[in-house]
Amino acid sequence: MRGDDAETHLRDAGMSGYLTLSVNGPFDLALCLKVSSSFSPEKAEPPRTFRCAVRIDGFPLLMEVRQPNKKEPILEITGSSSRHDKDLKNLAHWMLFGDLDLKPFYRLARGHPELSPIIERLHGLKPFRPPSLFEMAVTAITEQQISLAAAYRIRLRLIETFGNRIEDLWAFPAPERLARASIEEIMKCGLSYRKATYVSGIAGKITDGSLDLDLLKGMGDDDARSFIMDLRGFGRWSADYILIRGLGRMDCVPADDLGIQTIVGKHLGKGSRLSSEGVQKALGPFKPYRGLAAFYLLAHSRLHTEKK
């Protein structure tokens, strides 16, 4: 969609009123925002609300979520279009892991010498996920074998080049827009030739209807992993990353990730970096929440690093 079309749509649709969304508790949105900001290379105060540009039925919209009382897992949602209230609620529920019940994980980790005190400090923490599996897949491509900071800058250029601006935010590019772009245009955002072809390839398959990433939602972990790894440009790390962050499979761990190997080894491996097999073994006591346990260790590490 062209930018002027998006602006016309938003102007005609009108602002949405407050929508109320109940999610599984405990849930602390302010803490989630603080942890999410700690993974960003931009040093700024964490936002007070969850605010992002999303796409619904192809149209870019602005969505804002706040939590009036952190003791209650009840959220208030506003959007830049009153036509899409139900879709906005469903998308907020998806992005904020509204269906994730943390209580079984907390019971499993209760009394653990390393994880139990971390959970106490991070009580109510849930990860965020991108609004679409396409964005999740492109995110995984950009983060392959480079630092988070470098991947963030590349993604920002990609979004500002091919996405839609809504006020001060940008909606992630639609697959159709990236499918129309040349490899050279995508490379100008900082991607290597190989990664640019991966982005172009998956965008093209979604656009021509030969790939439906939403099919992953109905697959088991092993089948979903195999499906992803059959796509050009996606290995085991990318598949497990999409499984945990995009699909919310809380027992999946990108165990080949050096950062996870280091952090898990620090807390659960006598201080030494672990192999991928060692990561899985160390996190074994937290099955079926091994990925969530790793996320809590990473979040604790990021917040601890920020304080130094």
C-alpha positions in Angstrom: 0.0 0.0 0.0 1.3 3.5 -0.9 1.8 5.9 2.0 -1.0 8.3 0.8 -3.5 5.4 0.6 -2.6 4.5 4.2 -3.1 8.0 5.4 -6.5 8.2 3.6 -7.6 4.9 5.3 -6.6 6.2 8.7 -8.3 9.5 8.3 -11.6 7.9 7.1 -11.6 5.2 9.7 -11.3 7.3 12.9 -9.7 6.5 16.2 -10.7 3.4 18.1 -12.0 3.9 21.6 -10.6 2.0 24.6 -10.8 -1.7 24.3 -10.4 -3.9 27.3 -8.3 -7.1 27.1 -7.8 -9.7 29.9 -4.7 -11.8 29.7 -3.4 -14.7 31.7 -1.6 -13.4 34.8 0.6 -12.6 36.4 1.6 -9.9 33.8 3.7 -6.7 34.3 3.6 -4.7 31.1 6.0 -2.0 32.5 8.6 -4.7 33.3 8.1 -6.3 29.9 8.8 -2.9 28.2 11.9 -2.4 30.4 13.3 -5.8 29.4 12.4 -5.3 25.7 14.2 -1.9 25.8 17.3 -3.5 27.3 17.8 -5.5 24.1 17.8 -2.4 22.0 21.0 -0.6 21.1 19.3 2.7 21.6 19.9 4.0 25.1 16.6 5.6 26.2 14.1 5.4 29.0 11.7 2.5 28.6 8.3 3.6 27.2 5.3 3.6 29.5 3.0 2.0 27.0 3.3 -0.7 24.4 3.0 1.3 21.2 3.6 0.0 17.7 2.6 0.2 14.0 0.9 -3.0 12.8 -0.9 -4.2 9.7 -4.4 -5.5 9.6 -5.9 -6.7 6.3 -3.0 -5.0 4.6 -3.6 -1.6 6.2 -1.0 -0.1 8.5 -2.5 1.0 11.8 -1.3 2.4 15.1 -1.9 0.4 18.3 -1.2 1.4 21.9 -1.6 -0.8 24.9 -1.4 0.3 28.6 -1.9 -1.5 31.9 -3.7 0.7 34.4 -2.8 -1.5 37.4 0.1 -3.9 37.2 -1.5 -6.1 39.9 -4.4 -6.8 37.4 -3.7 -8.5 34.1 -6.2 -6.2 32.4 -5.1 -4.1 29.5 -6.5 -1.1 27.6 -6.0 -0.9 23.9 -6.5 2.0 21.5 -6.0 2.0 17.8 -6.0 4.5 14.9 -9.0 2.8 13.3 -12.4 2.0 14.8 -13.1 -0.5 12.0 -10.7 -3.1 13.3 -11.4 -3.3 17.1 -11.7 -7.1 17.2 -8.6 -7.5 15.1 -6.6 -5.1 17.3 -7.6 -7.0 20.4 -6.6 -10.3 18.8 -3.3 -8.9 17.6 -2.5 -7.4 21.1 -3.3 -10.8 22.6 -0.9 -12.4 20.2 2.0 -10.0 20.5 1.9 -9.8 24.3 1.5 -13.6 24.8 -1.9 -13.1 26.4 -2.5 -16.9 26.5 0.8 -17.7 28.3 0.2 -18.9 31.8 3.4 -18.3 33.8 2.2 -20.0 37.0 3.2 -23.6 36.0 6.7 -22.4 35.1 7.0 -20.5 38.4 5.9 -23.6 40.3 8.5 -25.8 38.4 11.3 -23.4 39.2 10.3 -22.7 42.8 13.3 -23.3 45.1 15.9 -23.5 42.3 19.0 -21.8 43.7 19.6 -19.8 40.5 16.3 -19.3 38.7 14.0 -18.9 41.7 15.4 -15.5 42.8 15.5 -14.3 39.2 11.9 -15.1 38.8 11.1 -13.2 42.0 12.7 -10.1 40.5 11.1 -10.6 37.1 7.7 -11.7 38.3 5.1 -11.1 35.5 7.6 -10.9 32.7 6.6 -12.2 29.3 8.4 -11.7 26.0 7.0 -9.7 23.1 6.6 -11.1 19.6 6.3 -9.5 16.2 2.8 -9.0 14.8 3.3 -11.5 11.9 5.4 -14.6 11.2 6.7 -12.9 8.1 8.2 -10.2 10.2 9.5 -12.8 12.6 11.2 -14.7 9.7 12.8 -11.6 8.3 14.0 -10.7 11.8 15.6 -14.1 12.1 17.4 -13.6 8.8 18.8 -10.2 9.8 20.1 -11.6 13.1 22.0 -14.6 11.6 25.7 -14.5 12.6 25.8 -10.8 13.5 25.3 -8.7 16.7 21.9 -7.6 17.8 22.9 -4.0 17.4 24.0 -4.5 13.8 20.8 -6.4 13.0 18.7 -3.7 14.6 20.2 -1.0 12.4 19.7 -3.1 9.3 16.1 -3.8 10.1 15.5 -0.1 10.8 16.8 0.8 7.4 14.7 -1.9 5.8 11.6 -0.7 7.6 12.2 3.0 6.8 12.9 2.1 3.1 10.0 -0.2 2.4 7.5 0.2 5.3 4.7 2.8 6.0 5.2 5.6 8.4 2.4 6.3 10.9 3.1 9.4 13.0 6.5 8.6 14.6 6.4 4.9 14.0 6.9 2.6 11.0 4.8 -0.5 10.0 7.0 -3.4 8.9 7.0 -3.8 5.1 4.3 -5.9 3.5 5.6 -9.1 1.8 4.3 -7.7 -1.5 6.5 -4.6 -1.2 9.7 -6.5 -0.5 8.8 -9.0 -3.3 8.8 -6.1 -5.7 12.1 -4.7 -4.6 15.3 -5.7 -6.3 18.1 -7.6 -4.6 20.2 -4.5 -4.9 17.6 -2.3 -3.3 17.4 -4.7 -0.3 21.2 -4.9 0.0 21.4 -1.1 0.3 19.8 -1.6 3.8 22.9 -3.4 4.9 22.1 -7.0 4.1 24.5 -9.3 2.3 23.7 -10.6 -1.1 22.8 -13.9 0.3 20.5 -12.6 3.1 18.9 -10.2 0.6 18.0 -13.2 -1.6 16.5 -14.9 1.5 14.3 -12.0 2.3 13.3 -11.5 -1.3 12.6 -15.2 -1.7 10.3 -15.7 1.3 8.5 -12.4 0.5 7.9 -13.7 -3.1 6.6 -17.0 -2.0 4.1 -15.4 0.4 3.0 -13.0 -2.3 2.4 -15.6 -4.9 0.6 -17.9 -2.5 3.1 -20.8 -2.5 4.0 -20.3 1.2 1.6 -19.8 4.2 3.6 -19.3 7.4 0.4 -19.3 9.4 0.3 -23.1 8.8 3.1 -23.3 11.4 0.6 -22.5 14.1 -1.2 -25.8 13.8 2.0 -27.9 13.7 3.9 -29.7 16.4 7.3 -28.4 17.3 9.2 -31.0 15.2 7.1 -30.6 12.2 7.2 -26.8 12.4 11.0 -26.9 12.8 11.3 -29.1 9.7 9.0 -26.9 7.7 11.1 -23.8 8.5 14.4 -25.5 7.8 13.1 -26.6 4.4 12.9 -22.9 3.5 16.0 -21.4 1.8 18.1 -19.5 4.3 16.8 -21.1 7.5 18.9 -23.4 9.6 18.4 -24.9 13.1 19.1 -21.7 15.0 16.6 -19.7 12.9 14.0 -22.4 13.2 14.3 -22.6 17.0 14.3 -18.8 17.3 11.1 -18.6 15.3 9.6 -21.4 17.4 10.2 -19.7 20.7 9.8 -16.1 19.8 7.3 -16.2 16.9 5.2 -19.2 17.7 5.5 -19.1 21.5 6.8 -22.7 21.9 8.2 -22.2 25.4 10.2 -25.4 25.4 12.2 -24.5 22.3 15.7 -23.1 22.8 18.0 -21.7 20.1 20.8 -23.6 21.8 23.4 -22.8 19.0 23.2 -19.1 20.0 26.5 -18.1 21.6 24.7 -15.6 23.9 22.5 -18.3 25.3 25.4 -20.7 25.6 27.2 -18.1 27.7 24.4 -17.0 29.9 23.0 -20.5 30.6 26.6 -21.7 31.3 27.1 -18.8 33.7 24.1 -19.7 35.8 23.6 -23.4 35.2 27.0 -24.7 33.9 29.6 -23.8 36.6 30.3 -20.5 34.9 31.7 -21.9 31.6 30.1 -21.5 28.2 28.2 -24.6 27.2 27.8 -26.5 24.0 24.3 -26.6 22.4 23.9 -30.1 23.9 25.1 -28.7 27.2 22.5 -26.0 27.1 19.7 -28.5 26.5 20.9 -30.7 29.4 21.3 -27.7 31.8 17.8 -26.5 31.1 16.4 -30.0 31.3 14.9 -29.6 34.8 12.6 -26.8 33.4 11.0 -28.9 30.6 8.5 -28.0 29.1 9.6 -24.4 29.7 13.3 -24.6 28.7 13.0 -21.7 26.3 11.2 -19.5 28.8 13.8 -20.3 31.4 16.6 -19.2 29.0 14.6 -16.0 28.3 14.5 -15.2 32.0 18.3 -15.7 32.3 18.9 -13.5 29.3 16.5 -10.8 30.6 18.2 -10.9 34.0 21.6 -10.5 32.4 20.5 -7.6 30.2 19.1 -5.7 33.2 22.1 -6.4 35.3 24.4 -5.2 32.5 22.5 -2.0 32.2 23.0 -1.2 35.9 26.8 -1.4 35.6 
